[in-house]
Amino acid sequence: MSEPTIKLHQIQFLIQKQYGLYVSKTSCRKAKLRVMNEHMRDFREEFARLYDYAEQLNTINPGTTVSIRTSKNTIPGKEVFMSIYICLGSLKSGWKIGCRRIIGLDGAFLKSVCKGELLSCISKDGNNQMYPIAWAVVDKETKDTWSWFLKCIKHDLELTEGEGLTVMSDMQKGLHLALIDVLPNAEIRWCARHIWANWKKDWRGEERRRKFWQVARASFEVLLQSKLDDLSELGVGIVEALLKYNKEAWCRAYLWPCTYINSL
């Protein structure tokens, strides 16, 4: 169960190595399916108790928001889990009272038997430490799932249309479109580290890495242009490739004053 994606030939090798026995792939397949089916029954029982879990969270942490989406169209006559959103009451009130007006959004693959993706929303507290706000489990990252997640956050944090809010993300297409729809007045920023990770695939080297961060951290436009000129000496077309990423979304020179104060 710790390796649900294990291949049949790997199972054969482990049995032969540990027990000195040869087992056919057919036997390995049957055994794997039996174990997986027994384990999945446990998962089905746990999913059936999600509403109990939500009620318990509200009991021990008043003000908690738990939103569960299900579908009755996938399997006729049965309620099938689609996604769950959780924002603990203490985290919600803590962000409103003591955190900066900036949130970061990201998604990560879940590698368990049930798969899916984890969407998360984090912020920065007064000590400049990471502060978790809310998270959701969905089947996949799409504009629809991001819009649903953002609408839940918008309601819990009372974000109105995003006035005075900065949102940091990694340029995911579905997320960007959802942000424009749900929080049209928020300042949308892109994560420079993700831009560096994509850009460096074609422009490797320690000197280029150093120049990239000088560009990203340039605090006013004249200095930014000077750093871009320095960068241009490290390759033909290198600056043009970098400016394919809208510089106003990730360079410090274009930060709104409130965002710059928050980033210090």
C-alpha positions in Angstrom: 0.0 0.0 0.0 3.0 2.3 0.4 3.7 1.9 -3.3 0.3 1.8 -5.1 1.9 2.3 -8.5 4.3 -0.6 -8.2 4.7 -2.6 -11.4 4.0 -6.3 -11.6 7.6 -7.2 -12.6 8.8 -5.3 -9.5 6.5 -7.4 -7.3 7.9 -10.5 -9.0 11.4 -9.4 -8.3 10.7 -8.6 -4.6 9.1 -12.0 -4.0 11.9 -13.8 -5.8 14.6 -11.8 -3.8 12.9 -12.2 -0.4 11.5 -15.7 -0.6 13.3 -17.3 -3.5 10.0 -18.0 -5.3 8.8 -17.4 -8.8 5.3 -16.0 -9.1 3.5 -15.3 -12.4 2.4 -11.9 -13.4 -1.2 -13.1 -13.3 -0.9 -14.1 -9.7 0.8 -10.8 -8.9 -2.0 -8.8 -10.6 -4.8 -10.7 -8.7 -3.0 -10.2 -5.4 -2.5 -6.5 -6.1 -6.1 -5.9 -7.1 -7.3 -7.8 -4.0 -5.2 -5.6 -1.6 -6.1 -2.4 -3.4 -9.8 -3.2 -3.4 -9.7 -4.0 0.3 -7.9 -0.7 0.9 -10.3 1.3 -1.2 -13.3 0.1 0.8 -11.7 1.8 3.8 -11.5 5.0 1.8 -15.1 4.8 0.8 -16.1 4.5 4.4 -14.0 7.5 5.3 -15.4 9.6 2.5 -18.9 8.7 3.7 -18.0 10.4 7.0 -16.9 13.7 5.6 -19.9 15.5 6.9 -19.2 14.2 10.4 -15.6 15.5 10.0 -17.0 18.9 9.0 -19.3 19.0 12.0 -16.4 18.0 14.4 -14.2 20.8 13.0 -16.9 23.3 13.7 -17.4 22.0 17.2 -13.7 22.2 18.3 -12.9 25.3 16.2 -15.9 27.7 16.0 -16.2 29.8 12.9 -14.6 27.1 10.7 -15.8 26.9 7.1 -16.0 23.5 5.5 -17.6 23.2 2.0 -18.0 19.8 0.4 -19.0 19.4 -3.3 -20.5 16.2 -4.5 -22.0 14.9 -7.8 -25.0 12.6 -8.3 -24.4 12.4 -12.1 -21.1 10.4 -12.0 -22.8 7.2 -10.6 -26.6 7.3 -10.9 -28.2 7.1 -7.5 -25.0 7.7 -5.6 -23.4 10.8 -4.1 -19.8 11.0 -5.3 -17.2 13.2 -3.7 -15.7 16.0 -5.9 -13.9 18.4 -3.6 -13.6 19.8 -0.1 -12.6 23.3 1.2 -11.4 24.0 4.7 -10.7 27.2 6.5 -10.3 27.0 10.3 -12.0 29.7 12.3 -8.8 30.6 14.2 -6.8 30.9 11.0 -9.5 33.1 9.4 -9.7 35.5 12.3 -5.9 35.5 12.7 -5.4 36.7 9.1 -7.9 39.5 9.5 -6.3 40.7 12.7 -2.6 40.2 12.3 -1.5 39.4 8.8 -0.4 41.4 5.8 -2.8 42.0 2.9 -1.1 39.4 0.7 -2.0 35.8 -0.1 -0.1 33.2 -2.1 -1.9 30.5 -4.1 -0.5 27.2 -5.4 -1.5 23.7 -6.3 0.2 20.3 -5.7 -0.5 16.8 -6.9 -1.6 14.2 -4.4 0.1 10.9 -4.9 -2.1 8.8 -2.8 -4.4 6.1 -4.0 -7.2 8.6 -4.6 -5.0 11.1 -6.5 -6.4 14.6 -7.0 -4.8 17.9 -6.3 -4.3 20.1 -3.2 -5.0 23.8 -3.6 -3.6 26.0 -0.8 -3.7 29.6 0.3 -1.0 31.0 2.5 0.0 34.5 3.8 2.7 36.2 5.8 2.3 37.1 9.5 3.8 40.0 11.4 7.1 38.1 11.9 7.3 37.4 8.1 6.6 33.7 8.6 4.3 31.6 6.5 0.7 31.6 7.7 -1.7 29.0 6.3 -5.2 30.2 5.6 -7.2 27.6 3.7 -6.8 24.5 1.6 -9.0 22.4 -0.7 -8.8 18.9 -2.3 -10.1 18.8 -5.9 -9.9 16.4 -8.8 -7.7 18.7 -10.9 -6.6 22.3 -11.4 -9.0 24.1 -13.7 -10.6 27.6 -13.9 -13.7 26.1 -12.4 -12.0 24.6 -9.3 -9.8 27.7 -8.8 -12.9 29.9 -9.1 -14.7 27.9 -6.5 -11.7 27.9 -4.2 -11.2 31.7 -4.6 -14.9 32.4 -4.0 -14.7 30.5 -0.7 -11.6 32.5 0.3 -13.2 35.8 -0.8 -16.2 35.1 1.4 -14.2 33.9 4.5 -11.7 36.8 4.4 -14.2 39.4 3.3 -12.0 40.5 0.4 -14.8 42.3 -1.5 -13.4 42.8 -5.1 -9.8 42.6 -3.9 -9.1 46.2 -3.1 -5.8 46.6 -1.3 -4.9 42.9 -1.7 -1.9 41.4 -3.4 -2.1 37.9 -4.8 1.0 35.9 -5.6 0.8 32.9 -7.9 2.9 30.9 -10.4 1.2 32.0 -13.6 -1.1 29.0 -14.0 -3.5 29.8 -16.7 -6.7 28.6 -15.1 -5.8 30.4 -11.9 -5.0 33.7 -13.6 -8.4 33.7 -15.4 -10.2 32.8 -12.1 -8.4 35.7 -10.3 -9.5 38.2 -12.9 -13.1 37.1 -12.5 -13.3 36.7 -8.7 -10.8 39.4 -7.5 -10.6 41.9 -10.4 -9.2 44.8 -8.2 -6.4 42.8 -6.6 -2.8 43.3 -7.6 -1.8 40.1 -9.3 1.9 39.2 -8.9 3.9 36.3 -10.4 6.4 34.3 -8.4 9.9 35.3 -9.7 11.3 31.9 -8.6 8.9 30.1 -11.0 9.9 32.5 -13.8 13.5 31.8 -13.1 12.9 28.0 -13.2 11.2 28.3 -16.7 13.6 30.9 -18.1 16.8 29.1 -17.1 15.9 26.0 -19.2 17.3 27.9 -22.1 19.6 30.3 -20.3 21.7 28.4 -17.8 24.7 29.6 -15.8 25.6 31.1 -12.5 26.2 34.6 -14.0 22.8 34.6 -15.7 21.2 33.5 -12.5 22.8 36.4 -10.6 21.8 38.9 -13.3 18.2 37.6 -13.3 17.8 38.3 -9.6 19.4 41.8 -10.0 16.7 42.5 -12.6 13.9 41.2 -10.4 15.1 43.2 -7.3 15.8 46.5 -9.1 13.7 49.0 -7.1 13.1 51.7 -9.8 12.7 51.7 -13.6 16.1 53.4 -14.4 17.9 50.8 -12.4 15.9 48.0 -13.9 16.8 49.1 -17.5 20.5 49.2 -16.4 20.3 45.6 -15.1 18.6 44.5 -18.3 21.4 46.1 -20.3 23.9 44.2 -18.2 22.0 41.0 -18.8 21.9 41.5 -22.6 25.7 41.1 -22.7 25.3 37.4 -21.7 23.6 36.2 -24.9 21.8 37.3 -28.0 18.0 37.4 -27.4 18.4 36.7 -23.7 16.5 39.8 -22.6 13.7 39.3 -25.1 13.2 35.8 -23.8 13.0 37.1 -20.3 10.6 40.0 -21.1 8.1 37.4 -22.5 7.1 37.3 -18.9 5.3 40.6 -18.2 7.9 42.5 -16.1 5.2 44.6 -14.4 4.0 41.4 -12.7 7.2 40.2 -11.1 9.8 43.1 -11.0 10.1 45.1 -7.8 10.2 48.4 -9.8 6.5 48.0 -10.6 5.3 47.0 -7.1 2.4 49.1 -5.7 3.6 51.1 -2.6 1.6 48.9 -0.2 3.0 45.7 -1.7 6.6 47.1 -1.5 6.1 47.8 2.2 4.7 44.3 2.8 7.7 42.8 1.0 10.3 44.5 3.2 
